[in-house]
Amino acid sequence: MSIFYALIAKYPDIVLSEYSDYHGNFMQIIRILLRTIPKNKCLLEISYDNYILSLISDNYLTYLCLTENLPSNLIYFFLSDLKFKIYNKYNINEIKDMNSYQLTSFNSDINYVINYYINSPRFTLSGEEISEDIGIKIIKKDVDEFISKSNKINLIILKNDENNINLNNSNLLCENTNKRITTLNFPSENQQRFQMCIACLIIIFLIYIYYII
């Protein structure tokens, strides 16, 4: 039972705070997915290889974690405790105006909540008993609904204290991931306009050349 990674992001994909004791390509892949995954108050669980990517959204903030063999009820209460701690530590209106990584002071709190939940607690940090019934809808999906099979990349998750050989292999794999993951990026509106302008200029140039010749 493991919680590999957790983050708090502002809609749609601005990461404010995150924590992990692992390294690999999973952070890069999750950032890409964060742009396309729908945000709602239901618990969304996405199967990716042998792992589960879970998230829940509230007040323009998304709480997300990457786990393995963790029951849905524990995932829900884990994410709820992240929300509980951040609401008790910060003003939600101030958070809405924050930029990327402006909430790194909360990273240690994420680490604390992760360590608390990997021991299968009976109660949440707010004192609520952890029950099987979480009281909200759980939506289960496969990652293939968000990434085409041809673009899907296997998740690499390695413990930070593994030997240097594994770390070097991870760096190499991450370089390959960077090359392939660019295919998952979607052009912004400005990029699309620029591409259209270039295309128009090329057409005009070809017409000019045609009549000159």
PAMAR-335219 format. One record per residue (C-alpha): residue number from 1; x, z, y. Coordinates in pm, 1 decimal, padded with zeros to 6 digits. Layout:
// PAMAR-335219
+-----+----------+----------+----------+
!  nr !       xx !       zz !       yy !
+-----+----------+----------+----------+
! NUM !        X !        Z !        Y !
...
+-----+----------+----------+----------+
END
This chain:
// PAMAR-335219
+-----+----------+----------+----------+
!  nr !       xx !       zz !       yy !
+-----+----------+----------+----------+
!   1 !  00000.0 !  00000.0 !  00000.0 !
!   2 !  00174.9 ! -00120.2 !  00315.4 !
!   3 !  00115.0 ! -00181.3 !  00685.2 !
!   4 !  00383.9 ! -00429.2 !  00783.8 !
!   5 !  00290.7 ! -00497.9 !  01142.2 !
!   6 !  00041.2 ! -00407.7 !  01412.2 !
!   7 ! -00017.8 ! -00527.0 !  01764.8 !
!   8 ! -00249.4 ! -00497.0 !  02062.1 !
!   9 ! -00316.9 ! -00815.9 !  02255.6 !
!  10 ! -00519.2 ! -00914.5 !  02558.3 !
!  11 ! -00752.2 ! -01212.6 !  02522.0 !
!  12 ! -00670.1 ! -01471.3 !  02413.4 !
!  13 ! -00310.7 ! -01422.8 !  02290.7 !
!  14 ! -00114.2 ! -01205.2 !  02536.1 !
!  15 !  00070.7 ! -00945.7 !  02326.4 !
!  16 !  00090.4 ! -00614.2 !  02512.1 !
!  17 !  00235.9 ! -00388.7 !  02244.6 !
!  18 !  00354.7 ! -00427.3 !  01883.9 !
!  19 !  00551.0 ! -00248.5 !  01613.1 !
!  20 !  00704.2 ! -00331.8 !  01276.4 !
!  21 !  00972.9 ! -00195.7 !  01045.7 !
!  22 !  01012.2 ! -00544.9 !  00902.5 !
!  23 !  01158.0 ! -00878.0 !  01005.3 !
!  24 !  01077.0 ! -01235.8 !  00910.3 !
!  25 !  00860.1 ! -01518.8 !  01037.8 !
!  26 !  00528.0 ! -01332.3 !  01031.7 !
!  27 !  00529.8 ! -01241.7 !  01401.8 !
!  28 !  00572.5 ! -01605.8 !  01504.7 !
!  29 !  00295.7 ! -01721.2 !  01271.4 !
!  30 !  00056.3 ! -01446.4 !  01384.7 !
!  31 !  00107.8 ! -01542.8 !  01749.9 !
!  32 !  00005.0 ! -01898.8 !  01669.8 !
!  33 ! -00298.0 ! -01779.6 !  01473.1 !
!  34 ! -00397.0 ! -01544.4 !  01753.8 !
!  35 ! -00480.5 ! -01847.0 !  01970.0 !
!  36 ! -00733.5 ! -01987.1 !  01723.8 !
!  37 ! -00888.6 ! -01683.9 !  01554.4 !
!  38 ! -01233.5 ! -01593.9 !  01697.1 !
!  39 ! -01253.0 ! -01254.4 !  01866.4 !
!  40 ! -01553.7 ! -01027.3 !  01804.9 !
!  41 ! -01643.2 ! -00668.5 !  01723.4 !
!  42 ! -01673.0 ! -00738.4 !  01350.6 !
!  43 ! -01377.6 ! -00662.7 !  01123.1 !
!  44 ! -01221.5 ! -00998.5 !  01040.8 !
!  45 ! -00995.7 ! -01011.5 !  00734.5 !
!  46 ! -00789.1 ! -01326.6 !  00674.3 !
!  47 ! -00613.2 ! -01379.6 !  00342.3 !
!  48 ! -00263.8 ! -01520.6 !  00383.4 !
!  49 ! -00059.7 ! -01551.9 !  00063.0 !
!  50 ! -00080.3 ! -01200.4 ! -00088.8 !
!  51 ! -00133.9 ! -01033.3 !  00247.0 !
!  52 ! -00432.2 ! -00953.6 !  00467.9 !
!  53 ! -00436.3 ! -01015.7 !  00840.6 !
!  54 ! -00707.1 ! -00797.1 !  00994.8 !
!  55 ! -00833.2 ! -00772.0 !  01349.2 !
!  56 ! -01110.5 ! -00633.8 !  01560.6 !
!  57 ! -01175.1 ! -00693.9 !  01932.1 !
!  58 ! -01330.3 ! -00481.9 !  02205.2 !
!  59 ! -01316.0 ! -00487.8 !  02587.5 !
!  60 ! -01093.3 ! -00798.3 !  02601.3 !
!  61 ! -00838.8 ! -00632.8 !  02370.1 !
!  62 ! -00758.7 ! -00733.8 !  02013.1 !
!  63 ! -00624.2 ! -00485.4 !  01758.8 !
!  64 ! -00449.0 ! -00652.8 !  01467.1 !
!  65 ! -00251.3 ! -00553.4 !  01159.3 !
!  66 ! -00081.2 ! -00720.9 !  00862.4 !
!  67 ! -00123.9 ! -00529.2 !  00537.4 !
!  68 ! -00093.8 ! -00543.9 !  00161.1 !
!  69 ! -00318.8 ! -00360.0 ! -00087.2 !
!  70 ! -00489.5 ! -00158.7 !  00184.6 !
!  71 ! -00866.7 ! -00103.8 !  00142.7 !
!  72 ! -01095.0 ! -00248.2 !  00411.4 !
!  73 ! -01220.4 !  00093.2 !  00516.6 !
!  74 ! -00864.7 !  00220.6 !  00581.0 !
!  75 ! -00783.9 ! -00097.2 !  00774.5 !
!  76 ! -01091.0 ! -00048.2 !  00993.0 !
!  77 ! -01016.2 !  00318.6 !  01065.9 !
!  78 ! -00649.8 !  00235.4 !  01131.2 !
!  79 ! -00744.9 ! -00022.5 !  01394.3 !
!  80 ! -01007.1 !  00214.4 !  01535.0 !
!  81 ! -00743.1 !  00486.2 !  01574.2 !
!  82 ! -00519.9 !  00243.7 !  01764.5 !
!  83 ! -00812.9 !  00188.5 !  01997.7 !
!  84 ! -00880.3 !  00564.1 !  02014.7 !
!  85 ! -00520.6 !  00642.0 !  02111.8 !
!  86 ! -00491.5 !  00368.1 !  02372.3 !
!  87 ! -00821.5 !  00466.6 !  02536.2 !
!  88 ! -00700.2 !  00824.3 !  02558.6 !
!  89 ! -00364.2 !  00728.7 !  02705.1 !
!  90 ! -00441.5 !  00444.4 !  02946.8 !
!  91 ! -00708.8 !  00325.5 !  03185.0 !
!  92 ! -00877.5 !  00022.4 !  03028.7 !
!  93 ! -00917.5 ! -00146.7 !  03369.2 !
!  94 ! -00541.5 ! -00123.4 !  03429.1 !
!  95 ! -00469.9 ! -00273.5 !  03086.0 !
!  96 ! -00684.8 ! -00577.1 !  03164.7 !
!  97 ! -00445.2 ! -00669.8 !  03446.8 !
!  98 ! -00126.1 ! -00626.6 !  03242.0 !
!  99 !  00107.6 ! -00909.6 !  03143.4 !
! 100 !  00291.4 ! -00973.3 !  02815.6 !
! 101 !  00476.2 ! -00668.7 !  02676.5 !
! 102 !  00377.4 ! -00452.4 !  02970.4 !
! 103 !  00249.8 ! -00189.2 !  02728.4 !
! 104 !  00568.9 ! -00136.3 !  02525.8 !
! 105 !  00540.7 !  00237.1 !  02595.0 !
! 106 !  00266.1 !  00229.8 !  02330.2 !
! 107 !  00495.3 !  00089.2 !  02056.8 !
! 108 !  00590.0 !  00437.6 !  01935.6 !
! 109 !  00220.5 !  00528.6 !  01914.0 !
! 110 !  00159.8 !  00228.6 !  01686.5 !
! 111 !  00448.1 !  00346.1 !  01467.4 !
! 112 !  00293.4 !  00694.1 !  01450.6 !
! 113 ! -00047.4 !  00560.2 !  01344.3 !
! 114 !  00112.7 !  00333.5 !  01080.5 !
! 115 !  00301.2 !  00627.2 !  00925.5 !
! 116 ! -00015.9 !  00835.6 !  00932.6 !
! 117 ! -00223.7 !  00579.9 !  00742.9 !
! 118 !  00023.7 !  00480.1 !  00471.3 !
! 119 ! -00029.1 !  00832.6 !  00332.0 !
! 120 ! -00402.6 !  00766.6 !  00271.2 !
! 121 ! -00542.9 !  01035.3 !  00505.9 !
! 122 ! -00887.5 !  01186.6 !  00460.3 !
! 123 ! -00957.3 !  01204.3 !  00833.5 !
! 124 ! -00888.8 !  00979.9 !  01131.9 !
! 125 ! -00678.2 !  01092.5 !  01426.2 !
! 126 ! -01001.8 !  01156.2 !  01615.6 !
! 127 ! -01116.6 !  01391.9 !  01339.5 !
! 128 ! -01372.0 !  01160.7 !  01175.9 !
! 129 ! -01390.5 !  01165.4 !  00797.0 !
! 130 ! -01269.7 !  00840.4 !  00642.8 !
! 131 ! -01557.4 !  00709.8 !  00432.2 !
! 132 ! -01623.8 !  00393.4 !  00234.4 !
! 133 ! -01899.5 !  00287.3 !  00473.2 !
! 134 ! -01748.8 !  00172.0 !  00802.8 !
! 135 ! -02081.0 !  00080.1 !  00962.6 !
! 136 ! -01989.5 ! -00270.5 !  01080.5 !
! 137 ! -01986.0 ! -00616.8 !  00929.1 !
! 138 ! -01671.3 ! -00733.4 !  00747.1 !
! 139 ! -01597.5 ! -01106.6 !  00763.0 !
! 140 ! -01352.6 ! -01235.0 !  00502.3 !
! 141 ! -01184.6 ! -01573.8 !  00544.7 !
! 142 ! -00890.3 ! -01768.9 !  00411.7 !
! 143 ! -00609.3 ! -01877.0 !  00642.1 !
! 144 ! -00676.3 ! -02239.7 !  00540.9 !
! 145 ! -00975.3 ! -02225.8 !  00777.8 !
! 146 ! -00732.9 ! -02187.3 !  01067.5 !
! 147 ! -00424.8 ! -02376.5 !  00946.9 !
! 148 ! -00424.3 ! -02698.3 !  00747.3 !
! 149 ! -00256.5 ! -02674.3 !  00407.8 !
! 150 !  00007.7 ! -02925.5 !  00512.8 !
! 151 !  00111.3 ! -02700.6 !  00804.6 !
! 152 !  00087.1 ! -02368.0 !  00623.2 !
! 153 !  00413.5 ! -02173.9 !  00600.1 !
! 154 !  00478.4 ! -01893.2 !  00351.8 !
! 155 !  00507.2 ! -01554.2 !  00517.8 !
! 156 !  00854.2 ! -01397.9 !  00511.6 !
! 157 !  00851.3 ! -01017.1 !  00529.5 !
! 158 !  01176.1 ! -00825.9 !  00475.5 !
! 159 !  01247.1 ! -00457.9 !  00528.3 !
! 160 !  01480.2 ! -00394.6 !  00821.9 !
! 161 !  01723.1 ! -00188.3 !  00613.7 !
! 162 !  01783.9 ! -00463.5 !  00356.4 !
! 163 !  02139.9 ! -00595.7 !  00322.0 !
! 164 !  02297.1 ! -00848.4 !  00555.0 !
! 165 !  02261.5 ! -01129.0 !  00300.8 !
! 166 !  01885.1 ! -01098.4 !  00311.6 !
! 167 !  01895.8 ! -01076.8 !  00690.4 !
! 168 !  02100.6 ! -01396.1 !  00711.3 !
! 169 !  01858.9 ! -01570.1 !  00475.4 !
! 170 !  01571.5 ! -01450.6 !  00688.6 !
! 171 !  01733.6 ! -01590.5 !  01003.6 !
! 172 !  01780.2 ! -01926.5 !  00833.0 !
! 173 !  01421.1 ! -01929.4 !  00714.2 !
! 174 !  01301.2 ! -01833.3 !  01060.8 !
! 175 !  01492.2 ! -02129.0 !  01207.7 !
! 176 !  01309.9 ! -02357.2 !  00965.5 !
! 177 !  00984.5 ! -02185.5 !  01059.3 !
! 178 !  01048.1 ! -02255.0 !  01428.1 !
! 179 !  01092.0 ! -02624.4 !  01351.9 !
! 180 !  00772.6 ! -02647.4 !  01146.3 !
! 181 !  00550.8 ! -02408.7 !  01339.5 !
! 182 !  00562.0 ! -02628.3 !  01649.3 !
! 183 !  00316.2 ! -02856.1 !  01469.6 !
! 184 !  00059.3 ! -02577.6 !  01502.9 !
! 185 !  00085.2 ! -02562.7 !  01882.7 !
! 186 ! -00195.0 ! -02717.3 !  02083.2 !
! 187 ! -00113.1 ! -02892.8 !  02415.5 !
! 188 ! -00235.7 ! -02720.8 !  02728.2 !
! 189 ! -00470.1 ! -02892.2 !  02973.2 !
! 190 ! -00178.5 ! -02969.3 !  03208.1 !
! 191 !  00021.0 ! -03117.2 !  02921.5 !
! 192 ! -00272.9 ! -03336.6 !  02825.3 !
! 193 ! -00305.5 ! -03464.2 !  03184.1 !
! 194 !  00066.9 ! -03536.8 !  03200.7 !
! 195 !  00052.9 ! -03727.3 !  02872.2 !
! 196 ! -00241.7 ! -03933.3 !  03000.4 !
! 197 ! -00053.8 ! -04016.9 !  03322.9 !
! 198 !  00250.9 ! -04130.5 !  03127.1 !
! 199 !  00030.5 ! -04347.3 !  02904.4 !
! 200 ! -00136.1 ! -04508.3 !  03209.1 !
! 201 !  00200.6 ! -04579.2 !  03369.4 !
! 202 !  00325.1 ! -04743.5 !  03051.2 !
! 203 !  00013.2 ! -04963.4 !  03033.7 !
! 204 !  00050.3 ! -05064.1 !  03401.6 !
! 205 !  00418.5 ! -05144.4 !  03345.6 !
! 206 !  00340.8 ! -05360.7 !  03041.9 !
! 207 !  00069.7 ! -05550.9 !  03235.5 !
! 208 !  00315.4 ! -05606.5 !  03522.9 !
! 209 !  00582.5 ! -05735.9 !  03285.0 !
! 210 !  00326.7 ! -05963.4 !  03114.6 !
! 211 !  00224.3 ! -06135.6 !  03441.4 !
! 212 !  00579.8 ! -06158.1 !  03574.3 !
! 213 !  00693.1 ! -06331.0 !  03254.3 !
+-----+----------+----------+----------+
END
